[in-house]
Amino acid sequence: MDDKQHVECSDSDDLFGDYDSLLEDASLLAKLDRADEPAAEDRRFLSDSIVDAPDADVVRDDLPCSQREPKRRKVHGHATPGTDDEKVHGVARRSVSERVKKTLRSNAAAPASLSRSVAMKEAVLSREISGAAEAVRAHDDDLGPFFGLPSKVKDLLFTLRGIRSLYAWQETCLRLDCVSERKNLIYTLPTGGGKTLVAELLMIRELLCGKRNCIFVLPYVALVQEKVRGLAVLGLELDFLVEEYAGSKGRFPPVSRRGRRSLYVATIEKAHALVNALIESDALRRVGLLVVDELHMLGAGGRGALLEITLAKVLHLSRDTQIVGMSATLGNIGELQTFLKADNYRDDFRPVHLKEYVKLGDGIYEVDAREEDSFRLCRRLELNYSSAMQKVDPDHIVALVTEVIPKHSCLLFCPTKRNCENVAVMICKYLRRDFLRERQAEKEELLRQLKECGKGSLCPLLRRTVPLGVAYHHSGLTGDERKLLEDAYGAGVLCLLACTSTLAAGVNLPARRVIVRSPLVALAALTTSQYKQMAGRAGRAGLDSEGESILILQDARAGQGHALLCSPVENCYSCLLADDHKSLLGLILSLVGLKVASRVEHLEEFVRGTLLFVQRERACVRLEDVLQRSVDLLKVKGLLHVQGRALQVTLLGRATFKGCVDVSHSEVLYQDLQQGLEGLFLNSFLHLLFLVTPYDLAAACTPDWMTFYTQMSSLSSSELKMCATVGVPESLVARKAAGQSVSKCANMRVAKRVYLSLVLMSLLKDGDLWGVAQRFQLSRGFVQSLLSSAAAFCTCVLHFTQELESLWPYRSLLEALTRRLSYCVKPELIPLMEVAGVTEARAKQLHAAGYTTPTHLANADAALLVRTAERLSRKQANQIVASAKMLLDEKAAALQQEVDHLLAVPPGLPD
């Protein structure tokens, strides 16, 4: 691209002055511009950038007083102050100016009411996008000013994230032939190497230049929410939508936008449902790129099978959709390349050098492949342990962590949640008192925030450890608690986190030193892949010259440690045949329901494009036989009609795949719903909550029967009658609480679901997660997980009922229940909670300040928002404003789709 087009400027600077490049004579145009030019103090209202001017949108009259500005008039989407008198004369002046300029320029792109600097930037951006798009289509090596993207993207990366330049490997990867030719790609790099940024740039290029939508698949809900918040500002600046598909969020099928592209950020489960909806609405071709983070999740049981099914459908039905997968730990890349028909890029780059060590006794050994046993003694720990301390800390963890904290940060990975808590308390017992003086005010503020998000309750362990800069981190904490601790650790307020292995697979929290407490996860052996993810957290780019990981081993486990450190990462195997072929049954049902397959032969053809087929010899099965047996089983379950080799879904089968309901649960769900029609108890939420309590969580739950009996004793007579109707009478719970035997025909799985239903009902009544967790003897993290899982399953049951006419009474009830379960807050806070990044505590704070709707937040000034809300950083305020704008865009697009549908000429209209 011509260098003259690559110009960087701000909206406040007019680099061309009064010179008009098209006419080469500014005399007339300058006079017209001066006639229309707003006062200098009002020029700031002409910016439309969330980065430069968060208050660019029109401010509504019902905003809080602190946010109101003088009323403005809208001209071509920009707000400018003015009196009614000015409006009359201003319109006349502008109309003359616009007609003259239009005549002189003939094809001017920007109206004269915009400042020329803004118009110039828009024109440059448009030209760069067009040029990049043409280069992409032509597979040109010179893709544009910034890897096929307009220079504005580079500016935004610096403004929003402080990224001045890319790593060398990132530049190489973005310039690969397979990338420019839009071939599928798998790239692998150690943890912390910057893999996600490459994926984001590829998606932005597809959105802007390829003019097609993208899907970004992430393994966990928390990662989806974090990514949605982070990409919202980019979406507003570059005019694409960022849509969240996690938990109960997401529209099926997605809303069709008018000329705008969408980036769908989804969990594995929601990505599967999204692809199904796109196939059914014939819109999969509008997806230009599908990116999978943590591609090794293909081998993760049922979730891995769902990911394999999703990728196989895209490969089979949309050959023009590019697939990009990334991971830090992939063993059998060759098989995955065959499955995805992909090229591979691999690099060992790490921004900070990693040194790996093993601790045996009091010796620290460096991992060195050149040594005979791969370990080389580096030093001995200088221990000053008393005999009592030696008994409490035989692994010398205190000595290891105090070598780096509080000056540097440390992550201590423990095998169990209880071990995390115990080790954190033990370490604090032996820390010097001067640790209390490190960032004391910020620690006190952290404790206050933790207490606030617990509605007055604070974990006694955290109350003891946080003042010393130490905390534990595991799934037993609520999401808000984990986020506060993560942010405090990232800011250096906390210097040590004792955590479980899930932290290594979640958010990016690097440390100067990583200590792996044991080569175990619970009772299972730690895998090489898990170890690599943990050790990969060592080393903070820009802060450390090197990072170090230390694996603690007992003498008896030295051989296990050697195998763990020196073995290649585990291979990734298909899980389609796991759990009695459950995932394969779901795949067959969806293929027939989506009309992808109508005969057994079509199923055989599709399966040839799966990872299972690539690994068929290892599976030791004949896939044709497996498919036929699966079809026969679906017929027995009443989900498929089979005539010879022709296939068709039944009504129940269609409801099952449309609702994304597990095939093994669909029949039970249908029976429960049918039984409810005969006598649905609506004097409380209990019966509806029982119907949407996830089956898999019930199977993993062990009730406290005395607590169960106590809670049942407080139920109303109609609620007790409901429990008896589903098979859990009060007498059964009483016998279990007394330790007596119960009838063999008693269904314990139903009893567990009733128990969890009582937990959910208490949450909806009280809204006190801490109190409910203590009352039912459950961790608050589990209670929160139950709530989010129930909300997600409620949407599945809703879609299930929408496909069966006999279940119509449930539809409006389940819609309302989904909304209640999704947020579990007072009704007036729900609109604010819809905005990504707004927690319950923040919603209360904003509501008290007068921000009661997403519209308020979308029109808010981020600078004033920071002053209005306590403990809100400018970055967080910008993200909230951007997320609110994005939410309003989504809702407006959905309403516009309804309008278009209503006004469209109906098909089959008689002549």
N, C-alpha and C positions, 0 to 999 in steps of 0.2 A: 504494500500500500504506500502511496506517496507520503513522504515525511511531512509535507506541508499540511496534510490533514491531521496529523497527530499533534494536536494542540491541547494543552492543559490550561484551564482558566477557571476563575471563580465567577459566581453570578454577580459579584459586586464590581467586577472589572470589565469594561468594554474595550477590548483590545483593538477594535477597529475605529474607535472614536466616531466621527460623523461620516466616515467613508463607507460607501456602499459598493461592494465588489461587483455587483451585477451592472450598475449603471455608470460607475466610474465618475459620477458627478453627484455630490451630496447636497448641492445647494437647495433643491426643492425638498428632498427627503428630510434633510436636517430641520427645515422649518416645520414640516409636518410632525416630525418627532417631538420638537420642542413644544408644539401645541398640545400634544397628547401626553407629554412626559409627566409622571406624578412627582409630587414633592419628594425631596431626598429622604426625609424621615420616613416615608411610606414605601420606599423601594423594597424594604425587607419583606413585605407581604407578597412579593412576586415570586419568591422561591417556592418550588414544589418538592423540595427534598426533605426527607425525614432526617437526614444527617445534618444538613445545614440549617433547616428551619422547621422544627417539629410542629409549629403552629400554623402550617400553611393551609390547612383545611378551613372551611367556613365554620366559625364557632356558633353553636346554637344558643338561643336565648335561655335555654334551661340549664346551661352550664353553671357550676358554682361561681359566685361573684369574683373570686380570686382569679378565675380563668377567662373572664369576659374581656373582650377588646371592643373598640368602637365598631359599630355595624359596618359591614363592607358589601359592596356589590360584586357580583360574579361576572367576569368577562372572559369567555373562552376557558373556563375552568380555573381562573385565578381570581382571588378576592382582593379588591382595592377599596380603600375608604372613600367616602364621598357623600355629599348632601344630596337631597332630592333635586336641588337646582342644578348641581353639577351633573346629575344623571341626564337631565334633558339636553343640556348643551354638549355634554361629553359624547352622547350617542351620535349627535349630528356631526361633531368634529371627527369622530372615529369613522363614521360611514364614508365621509368624503376622503379621509386619509386612506382608508382601506381600498376604496374604488380606484383612487389614483395609483396607489402602489401596486395594486393587482394588475392594472393596465400596463404599468411600466415593467413589472417583473414577469408578468404573464403566468408563471407557474410557481410563485413564491410559496414556500412550505409553511412559514409561520405567520400568523396574523400580526398586524402592526401594533396591537395593544401589548404584545410581549416585549420585554427588553431584548435588544439584539443579541446580548451575550447569552441569554437563555435560549433564544431561537438558534443561535449558532451552535451551542452545545448539543441541542436536540438534532440539528441537521447533521453534525459530525457523527453523533451516535448512530443515527439512522444509516448514514453512508458506510460507517464501519461495520455495522451489522450486515448490511446488504453485501458489502464486499467480502466479508468473512463467509457468509452463506454461499456466495458464488464460488469462493475458493474451496469450501468444503465439498460442494457438489462436483467441482472439477478435480478434487484430490490434489490441489496445489500445495507445494511445500511451504510457500509463503502464505500462511493462513491469516495474517492480520497483525495488528499492533500488539496483541497479547494472546498468543496461542489460539487464534481464530475468534477472539472476543474483542469487543470495543475497549479502548483504553480506560473507560469509566470503571470497568470491572477491577482493573489493577488499582485505580485510585480508591475504590471502595474497600478493597482488601487491606490497604494501608490505613484508611480512615477508621474502619470498624474493628480490624484485628491487629493492626500494627505490622502487617506482613509487607516488607519492602521488596523482597525477591524470593524466588523459588529455589529449593535445593536442586543440585545438578541432576539427580535421578528423576525428580519431578519433571524437569524440562525435557529430559530424554524420553520419559514415558509419554508425555503429551505429544511428542514429535514422532512417535512410532508410526510406521506405515499402517499397521493394523488399526490404529486409532483414526488416522485420516481417512482410511478406507472403510471405516465403520464396521470392522470385524469384531467379533466377540473377544474379550480379553480377561485373563486372570493375572493379577499381579500380587506378588508376595513380598513382604518387607517386615523387618522386626518391629515390635511394638514401639510406638512413639516416633516412627520415621516420617509421618506426614502423609499417610495413605489417603485419608479422607479428603484432603484438599484437592487432590487430583480428581477424585470422583466428583466433587462439587463443581470444579471447573468444566468437566465433561458434561455434566447435567445442565449447567448454565449455557454452555455452547449449544446444546441440543434445543433448549428452550428458546434462545434468542435467534439462532441461525438456522437450526433445523425446523423451527416452528412446530415442534411436537412436544407432547407431554412426557414427563419422566416419572419413574417410580424408584424410590430409595428405600430399600428394605433393611431394617435394623433389628437386632435380636430382642431388645427389651423396651418396654413402655417408657421408662425413664429416659432412655437414649433418644427415642422418638420425640418426646416432649422437649428435651434439650435442643435437639436439632431444629425443630420447628421454631423455637424462640430465636435461635441463632440465624436462621435463614430468612426470617420475616422481613427484616430491614432490607436485605439484598433483594427480596422479591418486590418490595415497594419501589425501590430505586430503579430496578430493571424491568418493572411491569410484568411480573409473572406471579401467580398465586402459589402459596405454600399451604397445603392442606394436610391436616393430621388424621391419620388412620390408626388409632390405637384405643384399646379398651372399648368403650361404647361410642367412640367418635368415628365419623366417616359416613358419607352418603353413598348408597348403592341403588342404581349406578351413579357414578359421579356426575355432577352438574356440567352440562356442556356450556363452555364459555364463548362469548362473542369476540373472536379475534385474540383472546388471551390464552396463555398456556399455563398449565398447572404442574407443580411438583408435588407428587403424593408421597409423603413420608409415612411409612407403615411398618408395623410389626409383621412378623412372618405370617401370623394367622390372618391379619387384616389384608395383607398383600394377596394371599390366596383368595379371599373373598372378593377383593377388588378385581383381580384378573378374571374371575368367574363372571362378575357383573359386566366387565368390559367385553368379554366374549359374547355374552347373551345379547348385549345391545349393539353388537357389531362395531365396537369402538376401540378394540385392541390395536388396530392399525394406527391409531392416533398416538400411541406410545412409542416414542423414538428410542428411548434408552431405559433399561432396567439395571439398577446398581444394587449389588448385594454386599453388605458389610459382614465380616465374619463368615466367609463362605464355608469354613469348616463346620458350621452348624448343620450342614447336610447330614452329618453323622449323628445328630443329637436326637435320637428316638423319634417320637411322633412329630415333633416340631421340624426335625430334619426331613421327614417324609413329606410334610406339607410344603417345605421349601423346594424339594425335588419335583413335586407335582406342579408347583407354580412355574418353575423354570421350564419343565418339559412342555407345558401347555403353550408357553410363549414361543419356544423353539419350533413347535409343531404348527402353530397357527399364524404366527407373525414373523416371518423370516427376515423382515426388514427392521425388526426391533433389535437393537444392539444390546448385548448383555455384558456387563462388567462385574467381575467378582474380585474381592480383595480379602486377604487374611494374613495374619502373621504366622500361622501354624498350619501348613498343609503338607501332608506326606505324599500321597499318591496323586501328584498334580497331573501326571500323564493321563490317568483315567478320567479325571475331571475335565481335562482338555478335550478328550474324546466325547464326553457327554455334552459339553457346552459348545463343541466345535470352535474352540477358542485358542488364540495364541497365548503365550505365557511370557511375562516379564518378571524378572527376579533380581533383587538387589539386597545386599547385606548392610546397607547404610543405616547408621544410627547417628543422630545429631550429637550424642554424647557417648564416648567409649564406655563399654560395659566390662567390668572385671567380675568374674564369678569365683566364689570361694565356698569352701565346705568347712564346718567346724566339727572337729572330732576331739572330745575331751577338752583340754584347754588350748589346743592347737588350731590355728587358722591355716588352711591349705588352699592354695590357688589351683583352680582347675586348669590343667595343662595336658593336652593330648599327647605331647611328646614324652611325658613321663610314663613309666611302665604301668603304674596303676592309675594314671591320669591325675594324681594329686601331688602337689609339691608344697612342702611346708614353708610358710612365709614367716610366721611369728608365733609367739606364745602370748596368750592374754595375760595382762598384768592384773591379777586378782587380789583384792583385799577383802575377802569374804570371811565373815565369822562362821562358826559351825552352824549357827541357827539360820543364817542367810543361805548357806550352802544347801541346807535341807529345803528351804523355800524355793530357791532358784538354782537347781542343779545344772541347768543348761546355760547359766551365766548370761541370761538375756539382759539383765540390768547393765552388766559391763558392756555388752555389745551396743545397746542403744545410747548409753551415756557417752560413748565415743563420738557421737555425731549431734545429739540434741543437747541444748536447744538451738545452737547456732545453725544447724542444718535439719532437714526433715528426714523422717524414717517411717517406713511401712512395715508392720509386723504381721505376717500372714499366719493365722492359727487354724488348726484342723476343725474346730467346732465353735459354735456361737458362745457357749458357756466358757470355753477356754479364752476367747477374746476378752470377755468381761473380767475373768479372774486374773489374766496376765496384766491387763491395764491397771487394775487395782494394786496388784503386787508391785509393779514397777513404781507406781506413785508412792508406795510405802517407803521406798529407798531413795527417792530423789531428794536433792538438796533443797532447802527452803528458799534459796534465791531463785529457783524456778518460778516461784509465785510472783516475783516482781517483773517477769518478762511479759510485756504487753498486758498488764493487769486490767486496765480499763476495757480493752477489747474483749478480754475473756469474760469480764462481768457482763458486758453487753451480749455476748453469745449465750450466757446462761439465762439472761432475761428473755432473749428470743426463743430459746428452747422451752422455757416455762410458758411463754405466750402461746406457742404453737401447741402446747399440751393443755391449753385452757386452764392454766394455773398449776398443773402437775409437772414435776421435773424428776427425771430418773435420778435416784439417790446415788447411783454409781457415777453418773456424769457430773453430779454436783461435787463429788470428791475429786474426780480426775481432771476436769476441764481447767480449774485454776492452776494446775501444774503443766498445762499444755498437752494433755494426753486425753484420748477418747477411744471408745470402741466403736466399731462400725459393722453391722450385719443386718440381715433381713428382719430381725426382731424389732428394729426401729421403724418408725413411720417414714414415709417418703420425705416429709418436711424436715424431720430431724436429720435424716441422712444428708439432705441438701445443705442444711445449715452447717453441719460438721465438715462436709466436703469443701464448702466455700471458705470456712475458717481455716482449714488445713491449707488450701490453695493460697490464702492470703498470708500464711505464716503465723497466724494466731495460735493454731495447734501445731506442734512439731512432731507428734507421734500418733498414728492410728493403728490400733490392734484390730485386724479385720479378717474376714473370711475370703475365700478364693473368688467370690462373686465380684468383689471390688476390682479385681484384675481384668475381668471381662466387661466391666461397665465403664464409668466415666474415667477420663484420663487424669489421674492424679500421680504425677511422678514424685520421686524421692531421691535424696542423696544416697541413702542406703535402704535396701530391701532385705528383710530377714524372713526366711521361711522356717517356721517353728518346727515343722515335722514333715516327713515325706508322705503324709496321709491327709486325706480329706474325709472327715468323719472316720469311718472304719475302712474306707477304700484307699487303695494306693494312689498317690498323686501321679497323674500322667505327665509325660514329657511336654505335651501341649499346654497343660495347666501351669507347669513349672515355668515354661518359657514366657507365658503371659505375666506371671508374677515377677520374674526376674527382669522382664522388659520394662517394668515401671521404674527401674533404677536409672538415675541420671536426668537432671532437669536442663533442658536446652536453654542456653543463654545464661544459666546460673552456675552450672557445674562443669568442670573440665572432664570429669569422669563419674560414673556411677558404679556402685558395687552391690552385689547380691551375696547373701550368706545363707547357705542351707545347713541347718543344724541336724546332725546325725548322731545316733548312738552307735557304739562299736558294733552291736549286733546287726545294725542296718547299713553298714558301710557298703556292702555289695549292692543293696537296693539303691543307695545313693549314686553309686558308680553307673548303674544301668540307667538311672533317671537322667543323669547329666550327659552321658555320652551316646545315648540312643537317639536315632532320628525321631521326629514327631510322628505320632500315630497316623495311620491311614484313615481315610474317610470312607465309610461304607454305607450303601443304601439301606434305608430302614423301612422300605415299602412292605417287606414281609414280616416285620416285627409285630408282636402282640396279636398273633393269630391272623395275620394279613389284614388287620383293621384298616390301615391306610390304603392298601390296594383296593379294598371294598369301596372306600369312599371315592377313590379315583375313578373306578368303573362307573359308579352311580352318577358322578358329576359329568363324565364324558357323554354318557347316554342322555342325561338330562339337558345338557347344553347342545345336543344334536351334533356333537363332534364324532360320535360313533353310534351307528344304528345296527351294527352286526358284530359278531365276535371277531371277524377278520379285521375290522377297523380297530378294535381294542388291541389286537396283536400288533398291528402296524404302529399304533401309538407307543406301546410299551418298548418297541425297538429304539425309541428315542429317549429312554430313561437311563439313569445311572445304574439301575438294577440290571438292565440288559447288558451294559458294559461289563458288569461284574457277575454275569450269569454263571460262569464256570465256578466261581467261588461260592455262589449260593447253592449249588448242587441241586437244582430243581429244573424241571422242564416247564418253562413259563407258559406254554400253551395249556398244559394240564392245570396249572395253578389258576389261570384265567377262567377256564371252564368251571372249575370247582367254585370259584368266587362268584361267578354268574349264577350258578345253581343255588348258592347260599343266599344271595340277594333275592332270588325268586322265592325261596322258602320264607324269608323275612317279610315278604309282601312289598318289596321295594322295586322290583322289576317284573315286567311282563316278558316272557320268553316264548317265541313261536319259532321253532326250529333254531336257526342261528340269528334271527331278527330280534332286536331288543327295543324296549320302550319302558320309560319310568312310570310307575304308578303315581297316584296323587300323593301318597305318603312318601314315596321315593323323592318326588320333586320337592316336597316340603323339607325333607331331610337335607338335600344338597343345597337348597336355597337358603336355609337357615344355618348352614355350616354346622349341623348337629352331627355328633359322632354316630356312625352307623350302629354301634353297639348300644346306644342310648335312645335312639329314635322311637323304638317301639314302646319303651317304658315311659318316655315323655308323652307320647300320644295317649297312652292309657291314663296317665295322671291328668292330662288336660280334659279328656273325655269324662273321667270321674268327677272332675271339678264342675263340669257343666250340669251334672245332676244335682249338685248342691254346693255352690261356691260361697264360702263364708266371707262376706265383704264388710263385716263390722270392725275389722282390723286388717292390717297388712299381712297377717301371718300366713294365710292360705296362698296368696299370690307369691309371697317370698319363698314358701316351700317349693312352688312350681319352678322358680328360677334359681334355686340353689344348685350350684354346679355339682354334677355327679362325681367327678374325679376328686374334688376337694373333700366331699363327704367320705369317700373311701379312705382318705389319708387322715381323717380326724379321729381322735380318741376322746370321747366326751368324759367330763368329770361328772359321774352319775349323781353325786350328791348335789352338785350345783344344778344339774339338769332337773332334779326333783324339786329343788327350791324354786327354780324359775317356773316350772309347770304349776306349782301350788299357787302362784300369783296370777295365773291366767283366768280369764273370764270363762263362764260355762260354755259359751259358744266356741271359744278358742280350744277348750278341752275337747269339745265334741269334734272339732275339726281334726285334732291330733288323733283321736280314736278312729275317725273315718279313714285316715290314710294308713292306719295300722299301728299306731303308737299310743295306746291307752295309758292313763296315769299309773295304773297298777303295774304295768311293765317297768316303767322307770323307777317306781318305788321298790320293786323287787331287786333291780340292778343296784340301786343305791344302798340297799340293805345287804348286798353281797349274796343274794339268793339266786338260784338258778331260774332260768326262764324257759318257756316252751321253745322247742327246736324250730317251730314254724315262725317264730318271731323274726321279723326282717330287721336286722341290725343296721343295714345300710340306710333304710328308711328312717330309723331312729336317729342316726347321725345327721341326716338331712334336716330333720325336725329341730335338732339341737342347734345346727348352724342357722336355721331359720329364726330361732329365738335370738341368736346373736344379732342377726340383721335387723330384726324388729326393734331390739333395744337401741341399736344405732340410729334408726330412723326416728325413734321417740325422743331419745336424749341428745343425740348428736355428740355425745362425749365418748370418743374413742378410748381414752385412757380408762374411764370408769367401766366401760363395757368389757375391756380386756381384763381388768382386774376381777370383775364380777364372774366371768366365765373361765378364769384361770388360763387365759391364752395370751400369747405375746401380742403387743399392739401392732407389730408388723404383719402378723398373720391375720389379724382382724381387718386391717386395711387391705390386704391382699384379697381376703374373702369379699370385701365390699366391691372392689374393682372387678373381680372375677364374676360376681353376681350381676353387676351392671352389664358386662360384656355378654354373659349368657342370656340376660334378659332381652338384649337386642336379637340374639339368635332365636329365642323362643318367639319373639314378635314376628320375625320373618317367617318362621315355621307356621304360625297361625294364619298369616296372610295368604298362604297357599292352600289352606283347607277351609272351605266355606263354612263348615259346621262349627269352626272355632272362632267365628267372627266376634262373639261377645268379649273376647280377651283383648282385642286390638287396642282400643282406646285405653283400657286399663294398663296394659303393658307399656304403652308409650309414656304415660305419666309416671309409671314406676321406674322406667329406665332413667328418666330425668332426675328423679329423687335419689336413686342409687348412685348415679354418676358423680354427684357432688355431696350429698348428705349434709347439707347446710340449710339454714333458714331460707325460705323461698325468695326473699328479697336479695340474697347474695348470689343466687344461681346465675343471673345474667353476667355478673362480673367474673364468676368462676369459669365461664366459657372462654375467656381470654387466656391464651397460653401464657404461663408464667405467673398467674395470679393465684396465690394460695388462699386458704380460708382466712388466715390472719391478715393478709394483705387486703383481701376483699372487705373485711370489716373496717379496716383502716380507711380505705378509699370511700366506702359507703358513708362513713361518719363525716368525711371531708366534703361530701356532696356529689361524688362521682358514683352514680347509681346504675349506669348503663354502659355497655360497650361504646355507644355513641359518644358519651362524655369522654371516655378515655381516648377514643380515636381523634377527637378534636382538642385534646389537652396539649398544653405547652409542657414539654418534658422538663424544662428548667423550673417552671412553677410547680410541677408535680413533685419534684425532688424536695422543694421547700415545704410543700403541703404534707407529704407523707414522711414519717420518720423512717430512718434506716433504709432509704431507697437511693441507690447510686444512680448517677446519670445514665450509665449503660443500661441498668435495669429499667429505668424510666423509658428510655428510647425503645427498648424491646417491647415493653407493655404497650406503648403507643402504636408501634408498628404492628404488633399482634392484633390489637383492636381494629386497626384499619384493615388488616387482612381478613379478619372475621366479618366485618361489614361488607367487604368485597364479595366474600363467599355467599353471604346471605342475599346480597343484591343480585348476584348472578343466578341464584336458585329462584328468586322471584321472577327474574327476567325470563328464565326458562319456562316458568309457568305461563307467563304472558305470551311468549312466543307460541307455546302449545295451544293456548286458547284462541289466538288469532290466526293460526295456520289453517290453510285450506284442508279440510278433512279428506283422507283417502276414500276412494270409492264414491265420490260425490256424483250424483246423476247429472248427465248433460242437460 
